[in-house]
């Protein structure tokens, strides 16, 4: 198939994502499509798949329950929205788009916001089959061993759809049919808009069902084709928390497989959690029980230790994140080492070859090239120059009870163990702060700062103390 044909088909395809329902079986106050699997809301997965077959300006989401929240998630993708007022079934939801979309020619695909496993490849197949077949519509079908609860697809001798029968209305013979309707369609748009007005309320529910379009189009002499999918899991619609967990597992298995095929070593992939937007470079090793979340980007030849959690952070090449380290919204440069048991809070920046050791916490801090803080320190709201050494137990006092203050440390400065730096403060390059000091004022370059009481030693104190008479209220004095 030529590129020009594929481009033309892409530009002439409209996608409608039905995302208006509550989803009562989820037993949640949140709209079903807002629940997350693989690190994204369910409807985000569907919108991402839709982007492979139609332009964003020809993609519409039908919203209803918690419409503002659903639209806020999808708006960055540039798609449009139609509100379904008074949700009365899938046919009613699509009919709500008629005024806005009926002037658009070409194809119209209908997707559901709760089917996160649907792949772009399947949508390509659906669109291309519909475009080449000349049928009025094509729907996706699959075969289930237990089709209970699904509409059965009635096919004629040519494999075309003549009707979709809901289970409640099916005869015993029809209930034995294992080919079910996924609810995903691709229509010739003009024919859809011409005949959608013929939908009638279901006798039992009073709702308009899109499934009735197959019978309506067939009655008018049009063909309705079927695209049969062998893997029913891809068509899984999420209705319960159990199904949500199943979808999350499948998405994360797909992500791990994708990364491993691209050259990433994942030890025990069944134990890790990797979100869909995460990127990892070749020859990086991901140890068991790690969590790579959000928009995290990891370079080449890194090592991510067991139990580490990285969220929306950027790691350059050859970074080592030791086990049980937490990194959030931060950046770590080439060759740096962080952890174990370290914590990088948002807006931290660890420079090249810098070291952040065990039980060190950084917050809104830039640690310069080769700087080190190896043990038990809190470093907040600071600029730390290259080659600085921060001793164990050092605390940056950055908060006065009302606002935060900055600490600046020049290159190659040495901060002794158990120091307390009271911001705002500036410590010059090549200076020293003696261990155990409380520093409240600026320290010039190449100076030694001491901020502690002078040590007093009293020889013989213990021996003299033992000679003192025991207090009257002691046990020996009774």
C-alpha positions in Angstrom: 0.0 0.0 0.0 1.5 3.3 -1.1 2.5 6.0 1.4 0.3 8.5 -0.4 -2.7 6.3 0.0 -1.9 5.7 3.7 -1.5 9.5 4.2 -4.7 10.2 2.5 -6.6 7.6 4.6 -5.1 9.0 7.8 -6.2 12.6 6.9 -9.7 11.4 6.1 -10.3 9.4 9.2 -12.2 10.7 12.3 -12.1 9.0 15.7 -14.7 9.3 18.4 -13.8 8.0 21.8 -16.7 7.3 24.1 -15.7 8.3 27.6 -18.8 9.6 29.3 -19.8 6.8 31.6 -19.3 6.4 35.4 -18.6 2.7 35.4 -20.7 1.6 38.4 -19.0 -1.8 38.7 -15.7 -0.2 39.5 -17.4 0.9 42.8 -15.6 4.2 42.7 -16.4 7.9 42.9 -14.1 8.5 40.0 -15.1 8.1 36.4 -14.0 4.7 35.0 -11.8 6.1 32.3 -9.8 8.1 34.8 -8.5 5.0 36.6 -4.9 4.2 35.8 -3.1 1.2 34.3 0.5 1.2 33.2 1.0 4.7 34.6 -1.7 6.4 32.5 -5.4 6.9 32.7 -7.3 4.3 30.7 -8.6 6.9 28.3 -5.0 8.1 27.6 -4.1 4.7 26.3 -7.0 4.8 23.9 -6.2 8.4 22.7 -2.6 7.3 22.1 -3.7 4.5 19.9 -6.2 6.7 18.1 -3.3 9.1 17.2 -1.9 6.4 15.0 -4.9 6.4 12.6 -6.4 9.9 12.7 -5.2 13.5 13.1 -5.7 15.0 16.5 -8.0 17.7 15.1 -10.3 14.9 13.8 -10.4 13.1 17.2 -13.2 13.7 19.5 -13.8 12.4 23.0 -17.4 12.3 24.2 -17.4 13.2 27.9 -20.1 13.2 30.6 -19.4 12.1 34.1 -16.6 14.2 35.6 -16.2 15.7 32.1 -13.8 18.5 33.4 -11.3 16.0 34.8 -11.4 13.8 31.7 -11.0 16.7 29.3 -8.1 18.1 31.4 -6.2 14.8 30.9 -6.8 14.7 27.2 -6.6 18.4 26.3 -2.8 18.4 25.9 -3.2 15.9 23.0 -5.1 18.6 21.0 -8.3 16.6 20.6 -11.8 18.0 20.8 -14.7 17.3 23.1 -18.4 16.8 22.9 -20.5 16.6 26.1 -23.2 13.9 26.3 -26.1 15.4 28.3 -28.2 12.7 29.9 -26.3 9.6 29.2 -28.7 7.3 27.3 -26.5 4.6 25.7 -23.7 4.3 23.2 -25.9 5.3 20.2 -27.0 8.4 22.1 -23.3 9.3 22.8 -22.3 9.0 19.2 -25.4 10.9 18.0 -24.3 13.8 20.2 -21.4 14.3 17.8 -23.6 14.5 14.7 -23.9 18.2 14.5 -20.2 18.7 14.9 -18.9 15.9 12.6 -21.5 15.3 9.9 -19.8 17.6 7.5 -16.6 15.5 7.5 -16.3 12.9 4.8 -14.2 9.7 4.9 -14.2 7.2 7.7 -15.4 7.4 11.3 -14.0 5.0 13.9 -15.7 4.5 17.3 -13.5 3.5 20.3 -14.2 3.2 24.0 -12.3 5.0 26.7 -12.0 1.8 28.9 -10.0 -0.4 26.4 -6.4 0.4 27.2 -4.9 -2.7 25.6 -6.1 -1.9 22.1 -3.0 -1.5 19.8 -2.3 1.0 17.0 -1.6 -2.0 14.8 -5.1 -3.3 15.2 -6.7 0.1 14.5 -4.6 0.3 11.3 -6.0 -3.1 10.2 -9.5 -2.0 11.0 -9.2 1.3 9.1 -7.5 -0.2 6.1 -9.9 -3.1 5.8 -12.9 -0.7 6.0 -11.3 1.6 3.4 -10.6 -1.2 1.0 -13.8 -3.2 1.4 -16.4 -0.8 0.3 -18.6 -1.9 3.2 -20.8 0.6 5.1 -19.1 -0.4 8.3 -16.6 -2.9 9.8 -16.6 -4.1 13.4 -14.0 -5.9 15.4 -15.0 -9.4 16.6 -13.3 -12.1 18.6 -14.0 -15.5 19.9 -14.5 -16.3 23.6 -14.8 -19.7 25.3 -17.3 -18.2 27.6 -19.2 -15.4 25.7 -21.6 -14.8 28.6 -22.6 -11.1 28.9 -21.5 -10.2 25.3 -23.6 -9.5 22.2 -23.3 -12.3 19.7 -22.4 -11.5 16.1 -24.6 -13.1 13.4 -22.7 -13.7 10.2 -23.9 -14.7 6.8 -22.3 -17.1 4.4 -19.9 -14.5 3.1 -18.7 -13.6 6.6 -20.5 -10.3 6.7 -22.5 -9.1 9.8 -26.2 -9.3 9.6 -27.0 -8.4 13.2 -25.7 -8.2 16.7 -27.9 -9.8 19.3 -27.6 -8.9 22.9 -27.6 -11.8 25.3 -30.9 -10.9 26.9 -32.6 -11.1 23.6 -30.7 -14.1 22.2 -32.3 -17.5 21.5 -30.6 -20.6 22.9 -29.1 -21.2 19.5 -27.7 -17.7 19.3 -26.3 -18.0 22.8 -24.2 -20.9 21.7 -22.4 -18.5 19.3 -18.9 -17.7 20.6 -18.1 -14.8 18.2 -18.8 -11.6 20.1 -18.9 -7.9 19.3 -16.1 -5.8 20.7 -18.1 -2.6 20.2 -15.3 -1.1 18.1 -16.5 0.1 14.7 -15.3 1.9 11.6 -18.1 3.5 9.4 -18.4 5.3 6.2 -19.2 8.6 7.9 -21.9 9.8 5.5 -23.8 6.6 5.8 -23.5 6.6 9.6 -24.9 10.1 9.9 -27.7 9.4 7.4 -29.0 6.4 9.3 -28.1 7.0 13.0 -31.4 8.8 13.4 -33.1 5.5 12.9 -31.8 4.1 16.3 -34.7 3.5 18.7 -34.7 3.1 22.5 -34.1 -0.4 23.8 -37.3 -1.8 25.2 -35.7 -2.9 28.5 -33.4 0.0 29.2 -34.7 2.9 27.1 -31.2 3.5 25.8 -30.0 3.8 22.2 -27.5 1.1 21.4 -24.9 1.5 18.7 -25.0 -2.3 18.1 -28.3 -1.8 16.3 -26.5 0.1 13.5 -25.5 -3.3 12.0 -29.1 -4.3 11.4 -30.1 -0.9 10.2 -27.3 -0.7 7.6 -28.0 -4.3 6.5 -31.7 -3.5 6.1 -30.9 -0.7 3.8 -28.8 -3.0 1.6 -25.4 -2.1 2.9 -22.7 -4.5 3.8 -21.2 -4.7 7.4 -17.9 -6.4 7.5 -16.0 -8.0 10.4 -12.3 -7.9 11.4 -11.7 -11.0 13.6 -9.0 -10.6 16.3 -7.4 -13.8 17.6 -6.2 -12.3 21.0 -9.3 -11.3 23.0 -7.2 -9.7 25.7 -6.5 -6.8 23.4 -10.2 -6.0 23.4 -10.6 -6.1 27.2 -12.9 -3.5 28.5 -12.3 -2.5 32.1 -15.3 -2.9 34.3 -13.9 -4.0 37.7 -10.8 -3.5 39.8 -9.8 -7.1 39.0 -9.9 -6.3 35.2 -8.0 -3.1 35.9 -5.2 -5.1 37.6 -5.1 -7.5 34.7 -4.7 -4.7 32.2 -2.0 -3.1 34.3 -0.1 -6.4 34.3 -0.4 -6.8 30.5 0.7 -3.2 29.8 3.8 -3.5 32.1 4.7 -6.9 30.6 4.6 -5.2 27.1 6.8 -2.4 28.4 9.4 -4.7 29.8 9.5 -6.7 26.7 9.9 -3.6 24.5 12.8 -2.3 26.6 14.5 -5.7 26.7 14.3 -6.0 23.0 15.9 -2.6 22.7 18.9 -3.6 24.8 18.0 -3.1 28.4 18.7 -5.8 31.0 15.8 -6.3 33.4 16.4 -8.8 36.2 13.2 -10.6 37.1 10.9 -8.4 35.0 7.8 -9.8 36.7 8.8 -7.8 39.8 9.4 -4.3 38.3 7.0 -1.5 37.6 7.7 0.6 34.5 5.3 3.3 33.2 4.5 3.6 29.5 6.4 6.9 29.0 9.6 5.8 30.6 12.7 5.6 28.3 15.8 3.5 29.1 19.1 3.4 27.2 21.0 0.4 26.0 23.1 -1.7 28.4 21.4 -0.3 31.4 20.6 -2.9 34.1 17.3 -2.7 36.1 17.4 -4.8 39.2 14.4 -6.5 40.8 11.5 -4.6 42.5 12.4 -1.2 41.0 9.7 1.3 40.0 10.3 3.6 37.0 7.4 6.1 36.9 6.0 9.0 35.0 8.3 10.5 32.4 11.6 9.1 33.7 14.4 9.1 31.1 17.5 6.9 31.8 20.7 6.9 29.7 23.0 4.2 28.6 25.1 1.9 30.8 23.3 2.9 34.0 22.5 0.6 36.9 19.2 0.9 38.9 19.4 -0.9 42.2 16.8 -3.2 43.7 13.9 -1.4 45.2 14.7 2.0 43.8 11.9 4.4 42.9 12.5 6.9 40.1 9.7 9.3 39.2 9.7 11.8 36.3 13.5 12.2 36.6 16.4 12.3 34.0 19.5 10.2 34.3 22.5 10.7 32.0 24.8 7.8 31.0 26.7 5.6 33.4 24.7 6.6 36.5 24.5 4.2 39.4 21.4 4.4 41.6 22.0 2.0 44.5 19.2 0.0 46.1 16.3 1.5 47.9 16.9 5.1 46.7 14.0 7.5 45.9 14.4 10.1 43.2 11.6 12.5 42.2 11.6 15.2 39.5 15.4 15.5 39.6 18.4 15.2 37.3 21.5 13.1 37.7 24.5 13.7 35.4 27.0 11.3 33.8 28.9 9.0 36.1 27.2 10.1 39.3 26.4 7.7 42.1 23.3 7.9 44.4 22.4 5.7 47.3 21.8 3.3 48.8 18.8 4.6 50.9 19.2 8.1 49.5 16.4 10.5 48.7 16.4 13.2 46.0 13.4 15.4 46.4 12.1 17.6 43.5 14.4 20.0 41.7 17.6 18.3 42.8 20.5 18.2 40.3 23.4 15.9 40.9 26.4 16.9 38.8 28.8 14.6 36.9 30.8 12.1 39.0 29.2 13.4 42.2 28.3 11.0 45.0 25.2 11.0 47.2 25.5 8.3 49.9 23.3 6.4 52.3 20.6 8.3 54.2 21.5 11.6 52.4 18.5 13.7 51.5 18.6 16.4 48.8 15.9 19.0 48.2 16.1 21.7 45.5 19.9 21.4 45.5 22.5 21.6 42.8 25.5 19.4 43.7 28.5 20.3 41.5 30.8 18.0 39.6 32.6 15.5 41.8 31.0 16.9 45.0 30.3 14.3 47.7 27.9 13.8 50.6 28.4 10.2 51.6 26.5 9.7 54.9 23.5 10.9 56.9 22.9 14.5 55.8 20.1 16.9 54.9 21.0 19.3 52.1 18.2 21.7 51.1 17.9 24.9 48.9 21.5 25.0 48.1 24.2 25.5 45.4 27.2 23.4 46.0 30.3 23.8 43.9 32.5 21.2 42.3 34.7 19.0 44.5 32.9 20.0 47.8 33.0 17.4 50.6 30.0 17.4 53.0 30.7 15.3 56.1 28.4 12.9 57.8 25.6 14.3 59.9 25.6 17.8 58.3 22.3 19.7 58.3 21.4 22.6 56.1 19.0 24.8 58.1 17.0 26.3 55.2 13.7 27.1 56.9 13.1 29.8 59.5 9.5 28.9 60.2 8.1 31.2 57.5 10.3 31.0 54.4 13.2 29.1 52.8 16.7 30.5 52.5 19.6 29.6 50.3 23.0 28.1 51.1 25.9 28.5 48.7 29.2 26.6 49.0 32.2 27.4 46.8 34.3 24.8 45.0 36.5 22.4 46.9 35.2 23.5 50.3 35.2 21.0 53.1 32.3 20.8 55.5 33.2 18.8 58.7 31.0 16.1 60.1 28.0 17.0 62.2 28.0 20.7 61.0 24.9 22.9 61.0 24.7 25.6 58.4 22.1 28.2 59.1 20.9 29.8 55.9 21.1 32.3 54.3 24.8 31.7 54.2 27.7 31.6 51.7 30.8 29.5 52.3 33.7 30.5 50.0 35.8 28.1 47.8 38.7 26.1 49.4 37.4 26.9 52.9 37.0 24.5 55.9 34.2 24.2 58.4 35.3 22.3 61.5 33.4 19.2 62.6 30.5 19.9 65.0 30.2 23.6 64.1 27.1 25.7 64.0 27.8 28.3 61.2 25.5 31.4 61.1 27.7 33.8 59.1 29.4 33.8 55.7 32.9 32.2 55.5 35.4 33.7 53.1 37.6 31.7 50.7 40.4 29.6 52.1 39.3 30.3 55.7 38.7 27.9 58.6 35.3 28.4 60.4 34.7 27.0 63.9 31.4 27.5 65.6 31.5 25.4 68.7 32.3 25.6 72.4 35.9 25.2 73.4 36.6 21.6 74.7 37.3 21.4 78.5 39.2 18.5 79.9 39.3 17.9 83.7 41.9 15.3 84.6 41.0 13.0 87.5 37.4 14.1 87.5 36.0 10.6 87.7 38.2 9.6 90.6 37.3 12.7 92.5 33.6 12.2 91.8 33.8 8.7 93.4 35.2 10.2 96.6 32.1 12.5 97.0 29.6 11.4 99.7 26.5 9.7 98.4 23.3 11.7 98.4 21.0 11.2 101.5 18.1 10.0 99.4 20.2 7.3 97.7 19.6 3.6 98.5 23.0 3.5 100.4 22.0 6.5 102.4 18.9 5.1 103.9 
